[in-house]
Amino acid sequence: MAGENYHKVLLQYKREINNFVPSTPKTYRDAFRDDAMLTISQFQPSIENWMVELNNRNLSCFEIIQMLEANKDEIHLNNLEKKDLSPDLLNSYKNNILKIMAKSVLDCYLSSVFNS
């Protein structure tokens, strides 16, 4: 069941990334998309656990956001770093990836709550 939850989050995440990419300068789009996909794969075990804990009502949405923020420094946007972006712009892209990840997890959870 956990793998199914992750798959749903992954599909939502891909949709959100594809919606965000057009607002990214053309020269950074592929690098952003690649880094975003590497980031979610890095969080796969956590996401599977979060979905279980959310469904069991042992974890709050706010706690997930806090955990993502706590792991922010562990995220490396290697493809975007190769584009020689400023540290502020890299940080902005990292924040956007985390925001999209949190939105995807929470949207899938809320969808499952109201569909059951």
All heavy atoms as an XYZ file, in Angstrom:
951
protein
N       0.821     -1.200      0.000
C       0.000      0.000      0.000
C       0.861      1.258      0.000
O       0.530      2.230     -0.634
C      -0.936     -0.033      1.216
C      -1.915      1.094      1.235
S      -3.128      0.886     -0.077
C      -4.351      2.003      0.459
N       1.998      1.206      0.727
C       2.861      2.384      0.788
C       3.392      2.741     -0.593
O       3.478      3.907     -0.948
C       4.016      2.152      1.757
N       3.756      1.719     -1.389
C       4.244      1.977     -2.737
C       3.186      2.637     -3.604
O       3.491      3.490     -4.433
N       1.941      2.234     -3.399
C       0.832      2.845     -4.143
C       0.689      4.316     -3.762
O       0.461      5.162     -4.620
C      -0.465      2.089     -3.855
C      -1.660      2.626     -4.614
C      -2.937      1.873     -4.276
O      -2.868      0.655     -4.055
O      -3.982      2.530     -4.232
N       0.815      4.612     -2.471
C       0.728      5.999     -2.016
C       1.843      6.844     -2.630
O       1.612      7.963     -3.066
C       0.797      6.081     -0.491
C      -0.478      5.606      0.170
O      -1.566      5.716     -0.391
N      -0.335      5.068      1.357
N       3.055      6.292     -2.639
C       4.173      7.030     -3.229
C       3.926      7.271     -4.709
O       4.202      8.361     -5.218
C       5.495      6.283     -3.020
C       6.644      6.961     -3.728
C       7.187      8.139     -3.228
C       7.149      6.452     -4.917
C       8.212      8.786     -3.888
C       8.185      7.100     -5.579
C       8.706      8.265     -5.064
O       9.717      8.909     -5.732
N       3.402      6.275     -5.393
C       3.128      6.422     -6.827
C       2.121      7.555     -7.078
O       2.291      8.345     -8.006
C       2.613      5.102     -7.406
C       2.406      5.139     -8.878
N       3.447      5.212     -9.770
C       1.270      5.142     -9.617
C       2.967      5.253    -11.004
N       1.648      5.213    -10.932
N       1.098      7.644     -6.236
C       0.116      8.728     -6.372
C       0.776     10.082     -6.141
O       0.519     11.038     -6.866
C      -1.032      8.529     -5.389
C      -1.943      7.382     -5.746
C      -3.021      7.202     -4.692
C      -3.873      5.994     -4.996
N      -4.876      5.757     -3.943
N       1.617     10.162     -5.111
C       2.332     11.407     -4.827
C       3.251     11.757     -5.988
O       3.313     12.911     -6.416
C       3.129     11.306     -3.502
C       4.035     12.517     -3.316
C       2.189     11.156     -2.318
N       3.936     10.762     -6.525
C       4.850     10.982     -7.640
C       4.111     11.522     -8.861
O       4.578     12.456     -9.515
C       5.590      9.689     -7.984
C       6.625      9.767     -9.098
C       7.741     10.752     -8.742
C       7.205      8.383     -9.367
N       2.953     10.974     -9.171
C       2.160     11.473    -10.304
C       1.730     12.921    -10.082
O       1.810     13.758    -10.995
C       0.940     10.581    -10.539
C       1.225      9.199    -11.095
C      -0.065      8.378    -11.147
C       1.855      9.284    -12.475
N       1.275     13.221     -8.868
C       0.878     14.596     -8.545
C       2.081     15.532     -8.631
O       1.988     16.635     -9.164
C       0.251     14.645     -7.148
C      -0.175     16.018     -6.700
C      -1.322     16.584     -7.516
O      -2.135     15.850     -8.058
N      -1.388     17.897     -7.603
N       3.209     15.078     -8.127
C       4.442     15.857     -8.139
C       4.866     16.174     -9.570
O       5.207     17.313     -9.894
C       5.523     15.062     -7.408
C       6.864     15.737     -7.264
C       7.057     16.742     -6.325
C       7.954     15.335     -8.028
C       8.306     17.327     -6.160
C       9.201     15.912     -7.870
C       9.366     16.909     -6.935
O      10.591     17.487     -6.771
N       4.808     15.162    -10.445
C       5.170     15.384    -11.847
C       4.251     16.411    -12.501
O       4.713     17.265    -13.266
C       5.121     14.065    -12.629
C       6.268     13.139    -12.325
C       6.138     11.844    -13.121
C       7.262     10.890    -12.832
N       7.124      9.629    -13.591
N       2.961     16.335    -12.188
C       2.017     17.334    -12.728
C       2.376     18.732    -12.248
O       2.373     19.691    -13.019
C       0.583     16.993    -12.326
C      -0.086     15.961    -13.188
C      -1.583     15.889    -12.927
N      -1.890     15.391    -11.608
C      -2.076     14.111    -11.299
N      -1.981     13.191    -12.230
N      -2.372     13.753    -10.067
N       2.673     18.840    -10.957
C       3.016     20.146    -10.382
C       4.319     20.684    -10.973
O       4.434     21.885    -11.255
C       3.124     20.056     -8.862
C       1.833     19.723     -8.157
C       0.792     20.815     -8.264
O       1.145     22.008     -8.393
O      -0.408     20.469     -8.227
N       5.301     19.813    -11.164
C       6.571     20.238    -11.770
C       6.321     20.721    -13.191
O       6.831     21.765    -13.614
C       7.608     19.088    -11.745
C       8.056     18.788    -10.312
C       8.805     19.379    -12.642
C       8.807     19.901     -9.615
N       5.535     19.972    -13.947
C       5.231     20.371    -15.326
C       4.460     21.685    -15.384
O       4.616     22.455    -16.332
C       4.468     19.264    -16.054
C       5.361     18.104    -16.402
O       6.574     18.253    -16.549
N       4.780     16.927    -16.518
N       3.644     21.958    -14.372
C       2.948     23.245    -14.310
C       3.902     24.383    -13.956
O       3.706     25.516    -14.377
C       1.810     23.197    -13.289
C       0.654     22.352    -13.741
O       0.451     22.121    -14.937
N      -0.125     21.865    -12.796
N       4.921     24.077    -13.172
C       5.873     25.102    -12.743
C       6.914     25.419    -13.812
O       7.339     26.567    -13.960
C       6.591     24.654    -11.456
C       7.590     25.649    -10.957
C       7.167     26.742    -10.232
C       8.942     25.495    -11.219
C       8.092     27.679     -9.773
C       9.865     26.422    -10.766
C       9.439     27.518    -10.044
N       7.324     24.419    -14.566
C       8.432     24.556    -15.519
C       8.253     25.709    -16.512
O       9.221     26.415    -16.791
C       8.715     23.210    -16.222
C       9.580     23.373    -17.442
C       9.376     22.260    -15.248
N       7.058     25.957    -17.052
C       6.948     27.079    -18.002
C       7.329     28.438    -17.410
O       7.707     29.338    -18.145
C       5.475     27.051    -18.409
C       5.070     25.632    -18.236
C       5.838     25.159    -17.025
N       7.257     28.565    -16.081
C       7.646     29.836    -15.466
C       9.157     29.924    -15.237
O       9.656     30.944    -14.768
C       6.912     30.023    -14.137
O       7.344     29.065    -13.202
N       9.877     28.860    -15.579
C      11.328     28.803    -15.433
C      11.974     29.224    -16.755
O      11.487     28.858    -17.817
C      11.751     27.355    -15.099
O      11.026     26.925    -13.957
C      13.227     27.252    -14.826
N      13.050     30.005    -16.698
C      13.729     30.348    -17.953
C      14.073     29.095    -18.753
O      14.455     28.062    -18.182
C      14.992     31.077    -17.493
C      14.629     31.629    -16.150
C      13.693     30.622    -15.543
N      13.938     29.191    -20.057
C      14.092     28.046    -20.943
C      15.419     27.303    -20.745
O      15.468     26.078    -20.806
C      13.951     28.507    -22.390
C      13.807     27.400    -23.384
C      13.500     27.946    -24.762
C      13.224     26.805    -25.714
N      12.776     27.290    -27.014
N      16.473     28.030    -20.479
C      17.801     27.404    -20.345
C      17.924     26.555    -19.077
O      18.835     25.743    -18.976
C      18.914     28.460    -20.338
O      18.649     29.405    -19.300
C      19.005     29.167    -21.673
N      17.000     26.727    -18.118
C      17.074     25.995    -16.850
C      16.011     24.912    -16.725
O      16.015     24.154    -15.761
C      16.924     26.945    -15.661
C      17.885     28.096    -15.665
C      17.465     29.366    -15.317
C      19.217     27.920    -16.012
C      18.337     30.429    -15.315
C      20.100     28.983    -16.014
C      19.652     30.243    -15.664
O      20.522     31.285    -15.658
N      15.077     24.821    -17.659
C      13.924     23.930    -17.517
C      14.307     22.472    -17.346
O      13.829     21.808    -16.430
C      12.978     24.091    -18.709
C      12.238     25.387    -18.677
C      11.332     25.550    -19.861
N      10.774     26.900    -19.819
C      10.058     27.419    -20.766
N       9.790     26.723    -21.857
N       9.586     28.644    -20.644
N      15.148     21.959    -18.225
C      15.521     20.542    -18.137
C      16.304     20.261    -16.856
O      16.088     19.238    -16.204
C      16.323     20.108    -19.360
C      15.475     20.044    -20.617
O      14.234     19.911    -20.501
O      16.057     20.132    -21.717
N      17.198     21.163    -16.503
C      17.984     20.986    -15.283
C      17.074     21.004    -14.053
O      17.236     20.183    -13.148
C      19.047     22.080    -15.175
N      16.104     21.919    -14.043
C      15.165     21.984    -12.919
C      14.356     20.695    -12.829
O      14.218     20.111    -11.753
C      14.224     23.186    -13.067
C      13.199     23.264    -11.983
C      13.516     23.796    -10.751
C      11.916     22.773    -12.185
C      12.575     23.840     -9.729
C      10.967     22.815    -11.180
C      11.299     23.347     -9.945
N      13.830     20.250    -13.951
C      13.021     19.030    -13.976
C      13.855     17.827    -13.493
O      13.386     17.031    -12.682
C      12.467     18.784    -15.376
C      11.464     17.656    -15.433
C      10.898     17.452    -16.827
N       9.918     18.484    -17.137
C      10.038     19.359    -18.133
N      11.087     19.340    -18.927
N       9.103     20.256    -18.359
N      15.077     17.708    -13.975
C      15.942     16.591    -13.569
C      16.250     16.642    -12.072
O      16.183     15.621    -11.382
C      17.243     16.597    -14.374
C      17.033     16.266    -15.838
O      15.959     15.734    -16.200
O      17.949     16.554    -16.635
N      16.588     17.827    -11.578
C      16.875     17.965    -10.150
C      15.635     17.687     -9.301
O      15.736     17.081     -8.230
C      17.418     19.363     -9.838
C      18.874     19.521    -10.239
O      19.583     18.503    -10.368
O      19.303     20.679    -10.432
N      14.486     18.118     -9.771
C      13.242     17.870     -9.039
C      12.962     16.370     -8.937
O      12.569     15.871     -7.875
C      12.077     18.583     -9.719
N      13.199     15.637    -10.020
C      12.958     14.198     -9.997
C      13.973     13.476     -9.105
O      13.623     12.533     -8.399
C      12.971     13.630    -11.418
C      11.829     14.155    -12.285
S      10.191     14.107    -11.509
C       9.987     12.354    -11.281
N      15.212     13.933     -9.109
C      16.212     13.340     -8.214
C      15.863     13.611     -6.755
O      16.061     12.752     -5.890
C      17.601     13.884     -8.536
C      18.217     13.406     -9.841
C      19.498     14.184    -10.153
C      18.496     11.913     -9.795
N      15.326     14.794     -6.497
C      14.977     15.163     -5.126
C      13.854     14.286     -4.594
O      13.937     13.779     -3.474
C      14.586     16.648     -5.046
O      15.689     17.436     -5.488
C      14.223     17.042     -3.627
N      12.808     14.075     -5.388
C      11.706     13.257     -4.868
C      12.142     11.811     -4.684
O      11.717     11.149     -3.746
C      10.423     13.367     -5.707
C       9.249     12.823     -4.895
C      10.569     12.674     -7.041
C       7.897     13.180     -5.369
N      13.029     11.323     -5.534
C      13.495      9.946     -5.349
C      14.322      9.831     -4.063
O      14.297      8.797     -3.397
C      14.294      9.466     -6.555
O      15.486     10.179     -6.698
N      15.008     10.896     -3.714
C      15.776     10.935     -2.461
C      14.832     10.845     -1.255
O      15.184     10.267     -0.233
C      16.573     12.238     -2.415
C      17.335     12.501     -1.162
C      18.018     13.878     -1.191
O      18.118     14.529     -2.222
N      18.456     14.315     -0.035
N      13.636     11.387     -1.385
C      12.677     11.419     -0.285
C      11.686     10.256     -0.300
O      10.794     10.197      0.532
C      11.887     12.735     -0.302
C      12.608     13.875      0.325
C      13.456     14.671     -0.434
C      12.457     14.170      1.664
C      14.126     15.734      0.129
C      13.126     15.228      2.245
C      13.971     16.018      1.480
N      11.809      9.330     -1.252
C      10.827      8.250     -1.393
C      10.539      7.506     -0.082
O       9.370      7.360      0.282
C      11.230      7.271     -2.484
C      10.211      6.148     -2.647
C      10.546      5.183     -3.761
O      11.498      5.374     -4.496
N       9.748      4.151     -3.881
N      11.554      7.023      0.643
C      11.226      6.302      1.895
C      10.467      7.182      2.892
O       9.541      6.715      3.555
C      12.590      5.899      2.450
C      13.534      5.987      1.298
C      12.989      7.040      0.381
N      10.846      8.443      2.977
C      10.161      9.356      3.898
C       8.720      9.579      3.462
O       7.807      9.570      4.301
C      10.887     10.700      3.962
O      12.179     10.543      4.473
N       8.508      9.772      2.176
C       7.161     10.028      1.667
C       6.260      8.831      1.932
O       5.108      8.987      2.362
C       7.194     10.387      0.172
C       7.837     11.764     -0.008
C       5.797     10.355     -0.440
C       8.138     12.129     -1.451
N       6.766      7.632      1.690
C       5.967      6.428      1.966
C       5.577      6.377      3.438
O       4.433      6.094      3.784
C       6.737      5.180      1.550
C       6.877      5.048      0.049
C       7.775      3.904     -0.385
O       8.513      3.343      0.448
O       7.729      3.574     -1.589
N       6.524      6.680      4.310
C       6.249      6.693      5.748
C       5.265      7.802      6.114
O       4.345      7.588      6.908
C       7.556      6.842      6.533
C       7.330      6.761      8.018
O       6.687      5.853      8.516
N       7.867      7.740      8.743
N       5.442      8.986      5.546
C       4.539     10.097      5.848
C       3.106      9.773      5.479
O       2.181     10.089      6.224
C       4.965     11.362      5.114
C       6.289     11.919      5.511
C       6.981     11.665      6.663
C       7.094     12.806      4.757
N       8.166     12.345      6.667
C       8.266     13.056      5.507
C       6.963     13.408      3.521
C       9.280     13.893      5.057
C       7.961     14.243      3.065
C       9.103     14.483      3.832
N       2.922      9.146      4.326
C       1.568      8.816      3.892
C       0.918      7.823      4.863
O      -0.258      7.974      5.204
C       1.570      8.266      2.467
C       1.959      9.284      1.419
S       0.917     10.761      1.383
C      -0.612     10.063      0.762
N       1.675      6.850      5.325
C       1.144      5.897      6.295
C       0.798      6.615      7.594
O      -0.286      6.430      8.163
C       2.156      4.750      6.552
C       1.746      3.891      7.739
C       2.310      3.901      5.295
N       1.723      7.445      8.067
C       1.499      8.163      9.322
C       0.341      9.162      9.215
O      -0.422      9.330     10.168
C       2.782      8.877      9.776
C       3.907      7.934     10.152
C       3.560      7.032     11.324
O       3.008      7.520     12.324
O       3.846      5.822     11.220
N       0.214      9.827      8.073
C      -0.924     10.725      7.876
C      -2.238      9.953      7.907
O      -3.204     10.368      8.555
C      -0.800     11.475      6.539
C       0.161     12.638      6.484
C       0.401     13.058      5.042
C      -0.357     13.812      7.301
N      -2.279      8.830      7.205
C      -3.495      8.018      7.170
C      -3.853      7.462      8.541
O      -5.030      7.290      8.846
C      -3.361      6.883      6.149
C      -3.418      7.400      4.732
O      -4.113      8.354      4.427
N      -2.667      6.760      3.850
N      -2.847      7.194      9.368
C      -3.084      6.706     10.728
C      -3.334      7.841     11.721
O      -3.508      7.591     12.905
C      -1.912      5.856     11.205
C      -1.800      4.560     10.452
O      -2.792      4.032      9.943
N      -0.588      4.027     10.362
N      -3.289      9.050     11.230
C      -3.503     10.260     12.048
C      -2.431     10.422     13.128
O      -2.676     10.947     14.207
C      -4.881     10.278     12.700
C      -6.072      9.997     11.813
C      -6.315     11.119     10.821
N      -7.622     11.058     10.217
C      -7.906     10.450      9.066
N      -6.970      9.815      8.421
N      -9.119     10.484      8.561
N      -1.200      9.976     12.807
C      -0.079     10.104     13.732
C       0.862     11.240     13.353
O       1.881     11.446     14.007
C       0.726      8.796     13.782
C      -0.069      7.665     14.370
O      -0.922      7.863     15.227
N       0.183      6.465     13.887
N       0.551     11.936     12.283
C       1.420     12.983     11.767
C       0.536     14.095     11.211
O      -0.505     13.824     10.606
C       2.298     12.390     10.652
C       3.439     13.208     10.083
C       4.496     13.476     11.157
C       4.085     12.453      8.927
N       0.966     15.319     11.421
C       0.186     16.442     10.896
C       0.851     17.005      9.641
O       2.031     16.776      9.386
C       0.075     17.551     11.950
O       1.327     18.197     12.124
N       0.081     17.727      8.889
C       0.599     18.369      7.682
C       1.725     19.337      8.042
O       2.730     19.412      7.342
C      -0.525     19.103      6.952
S      -1.837     18.000      6.385
N       1.564     20.054      9.130
C       2.585     20.998      9.577
C       3.901     20.288      9.878
O       4.979     20.800      9.556
C       2.088     21.756     10.813
C       3.078     22.743     11.347
C       3.337     23.924     10.660
C       3.767     22.488     12.518
C       4.266     24.839     11.152
C       4.694     23.394     13.005
C       4.942     24.570     12.320
N       3.836     19.104     10.460
C       5.056     18.351     10.775
C       5.795     17.929      9.508
O       7.030     17.913      9.484
C       4.716     17.125     11.620
C       4.304     17.474     13.042
C       3.781     16.285     13.809
O       2.942     15.540     13.260
O       4.215     16.117     14.974
N       5.055     17.609      8.459
C       5.701     17.259      7.194
C       6.456     18.462      6.644
O       7.588     18.342      6.187
C       4.668     16.732      6.178
C       4.204     15.355      6.626
C       5.261     16.672      4.774
C       3.101     14.770      5.807
N       5.843     19.605      6.696
C       6.497     20.826      6.218
C       7.763     21.090      7.030
O       8.807     21.430      6.476
C       5.517     22.017      6.265
C       4.398     21.783      5.246
C       6.232     23.331      6.014
C       3.216     22.698      5.375
N       7.694     20.893      8.331
C       8.874     21.081      9.179
C       9.982     20.086      8.816
O      11.156     20.451      8.787
C       8.509     20.923     10.656
C       7.737     22.086     11.212
C       7.438     21.895     12.684
O       7.021     20.810     13.111
N       7.653     22.936     13.460
N       9.619     18.840      8.547
C      10.624     17.836      8.180
C      11.277     18.177      6.850
O      12.482     17.990      6.677
C       9.992     16.445      8.140
C       9.719     15.882      9.519
S       9.131     14.193      9.457
C       7.364     14.453      9.467
N      10.499     18.667      5.907
C      11.069     19.071      4.620
C      12.042     20.226      4.811
O      13.127     20.231      4.243
C       9.965     19.447      3.633
C       9.220     18.281      3.012
C       7.984     18.770      2.272
C      10.124     17.500      2.068
N      11.637     21.200      5.595
C      12.519     22.340      5.857
C      13.794     21.903      6.570
O      14.873     22.422      6.286
C      11.791     23.402      6.683
C      10.752     24.162      5.897
C       9.994     25.175      6.746
O      10.232     25.266      7.971
O       9.142     25.865      6.166
N      13.688     20.943      7.471
C      14.859     20.454      8.199
C      15.841     19.752      7.273
O      17.047     19.749      7.532
C      14.421     19.517      9.320
N      15.349     19.156      6.200
C      16.203     18.433      5.252
C      16.629     19.284      4.060
O      17.260     18.775      3.137
C      15.484     17.181      4.750
C      15.359     16.136      5.821
O      16.339     15.792      6.464
N      14.158     15.647      6.028
N      16.319     20.536      4.088
C      16.609     21.429      2.960
C      18.091     21.454      2.598
O      18.450     21.445      1.420
C      16.124     22.842      3.289
C      16.304     23.827      2.189
C      15.745     25.173      2.615
C      16.051     26.211      1.588
N      15.528     27.528      1.985
N      18.955     21.449      3.601
C      20.390     21.522      3.337
C      20.941     20.250      2.710
O      22.036     20.260      2.135
C      21.154     21.841      4.623
C      20.869     23.252      5.125
O      20.507     24.112      4.301
O      20.977     23.481      6.343
N      20.204     19.144      2.814
C      20.645     17.879      2.232
C      20.313     17.770      0.743
O      20.751     16.838      0.084
C      20.009     16.712      2.984
C      20.457     16.627      4.431
C      19.744     15.540      5.191
O      19.242     14.588      4.562
O      19.676     15.646      6.421
N      19.548     18.710      0.238
C      19.154     18.680     -1.170
C      20.215     19.405     -1.988
O      20.601     20.526     -1.674
C      17.787     19.359     -1.360
C      16.717     18.583     -0.618
C      17.444     19.480     -2.839
C      15.391     19.284     -0.564
N      20.675     18.719     -3.023
C      21.674     19.309     -3.911
C      21.108     19.334     -5.327
O      20.687     18.310     -5.850
C      22.977     18.507     -3.869
C      23.555     18.457     -2.495
N      24.169     19.547     -1.924
C      23.589     17.471     -1.572
C      24.563     19.222     -0.706
N      24.218     17.969     -0.474
N      21.078     20.504     -5.888
C      20.561     20.686     -7.250
C      21.744     20.698     -8.211
O      22.115     21.742     -8.749
C      19.747     21.984     -7.329
C      18.605     22.108     -6.307
C      17.912     23.441     -6.443
C      17.626     20.964     -6.449
N      22.333     19.543     -8.407
C      23.568     19.433     -9.185
C      23.421     19.954    -10.610
O      24.325     20.609    -11.127
C      24.048     17.980     -9.205
C      24.414     17.490     -7.831
O      24.871     18.254     -6.996
N      24.193     16.222     -7.576
N      22.312     19.653    -11.260
C      22.127     20.101    -12.649
C      21.994     21.618    -12.736
O      22.545     22.244    -13.643
C      20.911     19.410    -13.273
C      21.127     17.927    -13.408
O      22.104     17.485    -13.994
N      20.232     17.137    -12.835
N      21.276     22.209    -11.788
C      21.160     23.670    -11.777
C      22.466     24.328    -11.341
O      22.805     25.409    -11.828
C      20.007     24.105    -10.871
C      18.612     23.873    -11.436
C      17.550     24.089    -10.373
C      18.357     24.779    -12.632
N      23.205     23.686    -10.454
C      24.491     24.240    -10.023
C      25.468     24.332    -11.185
O      26.293     25.239    -11.239
C      25.081     23.400     -8.894
C      24.348     23.581     -7.580
C      24.807     22.621     -6.493
O      25.749     21.822     -6.723
O      24.211     22.660     -5.406
N      25.361     23.416    -12.132
C      26.219     23.450    -13.316
C      25.911     24.648    -14.213
O      26.726     25.021    -15.053
C      26.060     22.170    -14.127
C      26.604     20.947    -13.438
C      26.330     19.695    -14.241
C      26.731     18.456    -13.471
N      26.317     17.234    -14.181
N      24.747     25.252    -14.016
C      24.343     26.412    -14.820
C      24.872     27.726    -14.233
O      24.564     28.800    -14.723
C      22.813     26.497    -14.912
C      22.160     25.283    -15.536
C      22.385     25.254    -17.007
C      21.630     24.081    -17.635
N      21.812     24.010    -19.064
N      25.681     27.638    -13.181
C      26.283     28.813    -12.532
C      25.255     29.839    -12.087
O      25.401     31.043    -12.335
C      27.322     29.467    -13.450
C      28.518     28.569    -13.697
O      28.899     27.837    -12.760
O      29.050     28.585    -14.824
N      24.220     29.358    -11.418
C      23.200     30.251    -10.873
C      23.690     30.848     -9.562
O      24.513     30.264     -8.861
C      21.902     29.487    -10.623
C      21.238     28.876    -11.850
C      20.039     28.043    -11.432
C      20.808     29.954    -12.815
N      23.161     31.986     -9.223
C      23.518     32.615     -7.956
C      22.987     31.758     -6.803
O      21.994     31.031     -6.964
C      22.923     34.016     -7.876
O      21.512     33.941     -7.730
N      23.621     31.842     -5.645
C      23.133     31.084     -4.486
C      21.682     31.415     -4.133
O      20.927     30.531     -3.738
C      24.087     31.486     -3.361
C      25.341     31.900     -4.056
C      24.888     32.521     -5.357
N      21.294     32.662     -4.304
C      19.907     33.052     -4.009
C      18.923     32.386     -4.961
O      17.857     31.931     -4.547
C      19.735     34.572     -4.080
C      20.393     35.285     -2.925
O      20.650     34.643     -1.880
O      20.655     36.498     -3.065
N      19.277     32.323     -6.238
C      18.399     31.693     -7.215
C      18.341     30.181     -6.988
O      17.272     29.576     -7.074
C      18.858     32.016     -8.634
C      17.888     31.686     -9.759
C      16.511     32.277     -9.509
C      18.434     32.186    -11.083
N      19.471     29.569     -6.669
C      19.474     28.145     -6.338
C      18.594     27.861     -5.129
O      17.831     26.893     -5.111
C      20.899     27.655     -6.061
C      21.740     27.301     -7.267
C      23.178     27.044     -6.844
C      21.179     26.095     -7.989
N      18.692     28.701     -4.126
C      17.872     28.551     -2.931
C      16.391     28.705     -3.272
O      15.543     27.987     -2.745
C      18.295     29.561     -1.868
C      17.721     29.234     -0.528
O      17.718     28.079     -0.098
N      17.225     30.247      0.165
N      16.076     29.622     -4.162
C      14.695     29.814     -4.591
C      14.159     28.571     -5.293
O      13.033     28.129     -5.036
C      14.612     31.029     -5.517
O      13.321     31.161     -6.048
N      14.955     27.977     -6.181
C      14.538     26.749     -6.861
C      14.376     25.605     -5.866
O      13.448     24.803     -5.973
C      15.525     26.368     -7.961
C      15.343     27.177     -9.222
C      16.404     27.837     -9.808
C      14.108     27.264     -9.846
C      16.249     28.575    -10.970
C      13.936     28.000    -11.004
C      15.011     28.651    -11.562
O      14.845     29.379    -12.716
N      15.264     25.533     -4.893
C      15.166     24.493     -3.877
C      13.869     24.655     -3.082
O      13.161     23.679     -2.817
C      16.377     24.572     -2.945
C      16.523     23.390     -2.030
C      17.713     23.521     -1.094
C      19.027     23.426     -1.812
N      20.179     23.343     -0.878
N      13.553     25.893     -2.715
C      12.308     26.162     -1.992
C      11.093     25.776     -2.834
O      10.116     25.231     -2.311
C      12.215     27.631     -1.590
C      13.138     27.974     -0.458
O      13.514     27.126      0.346
N      13.533     29.243     -0.382
N      11.151     26.067     -4.124
C      10.032     25.706     -4.996
C       9.852     24.196     -5.075
O       8.725     23.700     -5.061
C      10.229     26.288     -6.398
C       9.970     27.766     -6.439
O       9.043     28.263     -5.815
N      10.793     28.488     -7.163
N      10.943     23.457     -5.153
C      10.861     21.997     -5.191
C      10.251     21.477     -3.886
O       9.377     20.604     -3.910
C      12.244     21.373     -5.470
C      12.640     21.621     -6.935
C      12.251     19.882     -5.145
C      14.060     21.228     -7.284
N      10.688     22.008     -2.766
C      10.141     21.572     -1.476
C       8.661     21.926     -1.356
O       7.866     21.130     -0.847
C      10.934     22.179     -0.328
C      12.345     21.647     -0.154
C      13.078     22.418      0.940
C      12.332     20.161      0.148
N       8.297     23.110     -1.830
C       6.893     23.527     -1.785
C       6.033     22.600     -2.649
O       4.948     22.186     -2.240
C       6.765     24.975     -2.272
C       5.375     25.517     -2.207
C       5.219     26.991     -2.567
C       6.292     27.573     -3.394
N       6.022     28.931     -3.875
N       6.531     22.258     -3.825
C       5.795     21.366     -4.722
C       5.700     19.963     -4.106
O       4.650     19.314     -4.198
C       6.455     21.335     -6.115
C       6.260     22.683     -6.801
C       5.908     20.201     -6.965
C       7.091     22.878     -8.065
N       6.759     19.514     -3.458
C       6.727     18.204     -2.819
C       5.704     18.188     -1.678
O       4.900     17.254     -1.571
C       8.109     17.820     -2.292
C       8.182     16.373     -1.864
S       9.794     15.850     -1.253
C      10.891     16.499     -2.483
N       5.723     19.205     -0.840
C       4.763     19.277      0.266
C       3.337     19.330     -0.276
O       2.453     18.622      0.218
C       5.055     20.501      1.126
N       3.115     20.132     -1.292
C       1.784     20.247     -1.889
C       1.323     18.914     -2.445
O       0.173     18.524     -2.255
C       1.791     21.308     -2.983
C       0.452     21.531     -3.662
C       0.546     22.572     -4.746
C      -0.732     22.920     -5.429
N      -1.777     21.956     -5.516
N       2.207     18.196     -3.089
C       1.858     16.900     -3.676
C       1.483     15.887     -2.605
O       0.489     15.173     -2.738
C       3.018     16.374     -4.524
O       3.296     17.247     -5.586
N       2.272     15.808     -1.553
C       1.981     14.873     -0.454
C       0.649     15.226      0.193
O      -0.220     14.363      0.384
C       3.120     14.881      0.597
C       2.704     14.139      1.863
C       4.388     14.282      0.012
N       0.471     16.493      0.495
C      -0.742     16.904      1.202
C      -1.977     16.797      0.321
O      -3.045     16.398      0.796
C      -0.569     18.319      1.759
C       0.608     18.453      2.738
C       0.755     19.888      3.223
C       0.492     17.488      3.890
N      -1.850     17.112     -0.960
C      -2.981     16.956     -1.879
C      -3.412     15.496     -1.981
O      -4.607     15.191     -1.972
C      -2.641     17.479     -3.276
C      -2.672     18.987     -3.383
O      -3.053     19.660     -2.397
O      -2.301     19.502     -4.462
N      -2.443     14.593     -2.076
C      -2.774     13.158     -2.152
C      -3.415     12.673     -0.868
O      -4.371     11.897     -0.896
C      -1.531     12.341     -2.489
S      -1.018     12.537     -4.198
N      -2.902     13.132      0.247
C      -3.497     12.734      1.529
C      -4.923     13.250      1.639
O      -5.847     12.492      1.963
C      -2.656     13.241      2.697
C      -3.383     13.152      4.005
C      -3.715     11.910      4.549
C      -3.785     14.294      4.680
C      -4.412     11.818      5.740
C      -4.477     14.199      5.868
C      -4.799     12.983      6.386
O      -5.506     12.890      7.564
N      -5.120     14.523      1.362
C      -6.460     15.095      1.489
C      -7.431     14.464      0.500
O      -8.600     14.233      0.827
C      -6.404     16.612      1.306
C      -5.691     17.363      2.422
C      -5.546     18.837      2.070
C      -6.422     17.195      3.742
N      -6.944     14.156     -0.662
C      -7.779     13.477     -1.653
C      -8.224     12.108     -1.132
O      -9.386     11.733     -1.270
C      -7.018     13.322     -2.963
O      -7.785     12.604     -3.889
N      -7.310     11.387     -0.510
C      -7.655     10.058      0.018
C      -8.640     10.172      1.186
O      -9.501      9.320      1.351
C      -6.404      9.293      0.438
O      -5.840      9.845      1.613
N      -8.536     11.234      1.977
C      -9.449     11.430      3.100
C     -10.865     11.656      2.601
O     -11.823     11.062      3.098
C      -9.000     12.617      3.990
C     -10.084     13.032      4.955
C      -7.726     12.270      4.727
N     -11.003     12.496      1.591
C     -12.334     12.837      1.112
C     -12.903     11.820      0.137
O     -14.091     11.834     -0.134
C     -12.323     14.231      0.488
C     -12.116     15.309      1.521
C     -10.932     16.027      1.564
C     -13.085     15.580      2.467
C     -10.724     16.997      2.519
C     -12.902     16.547      3.433
C     -11.713     17.264      3.452
N     -12.069     10.917     -0.364
C     -12.555      9.877     -1.265
C     -12.909      8.586     -0.527
O     -13.455      7.678     -1.116
C     -11.534      9.575     -2.361
C     -11.451     10.687     -3.377
O     -12.410     11.420     -3.577
N     -10.308     10.825     -4.016
N     -12.577      8.523      0.749
C     -12.880      7.284      1.479
C     -14.117      7.414      2.334
O     -14.709      8.400      2.504
C     -11.704      6.874      2.348
O     -11.377      7.872      3.293
